Amino acid sequence: MSTTAPDGQLIPEIGVMETVESDNILRWDGTNLYVEQDVFHNGQLVHRRYRKRVTKSVAQAIAAMIGQH
């Protein structure tokens, strides 16, 4: 299942509306925890499978949940 930012985000410095699509699956490359995103500027794909790192607090919360089981 893919999700898209509903309204996107205006980036005034470059004059584009940025939206992202992601399957929201957490991935681990041995060093970083990340999700893959397709990034669009004004509807045009600019980054395919862009790796966005998960924040430290989210990673810690996930580690705590895994550690409970």
N, C-alpha and C positions, 0 to 999 in steps of 0.2 A: 504494500500500500504506500502510495506516495502522498506527501503533503506539500502544499504550496502556501507560502505566506500570502494571506488574502489580499492585502493592499500593497504589499511591498514597502520599500523604504526609499525615500528620496535621498539621493546623494548630491547635494547642491554643488559641491566642488567640481563635479564632472557633468552635472545636469542630466542624470539618468534616474529612472525608477528601478531599483534592484529588487528582484524576487528570487526566491530559492525553492527548489523541490528536493525532497529527501525521502528515503525509505525509512529513516529514523532507526536504522539498525546500528547498534554500537559495534565497533570493530577495534581490534587490538593488533598492533603491528610489532609487538614485543617491547615497545617503548612508550607509545602514545595510545590513548583511548580516543576514538574519533567517530564521527558520522560522515558519510559522503553526501555531498550536495551538488546539484546542478544549479549554477548561478546564472541569472538572466539580467541583462540591462535593456530596459525598454522592450522586453519580450524576446530579445536575441540572446541565444546561449553564448556565454563568454567563458565559463569554466565548467567542464564536465568532470564529475566525480571529484570535486574539490574536497579536500580533507579538512574538516573543521574540528579542532581539538575540543574535547569535553572539558569543562571547567574543573578545577581541582575539587571544589565542593561537591559537584555532581559525582565525580569519580570516587570521592570518599564515601558518599552516601551509598553508592552501588556496592562498594567493597564491604560496607557495614551490613548491607542486606545479604550479600553472598555469604558473609562470615556467620550469619545467624542460622544457616541451614546446614 
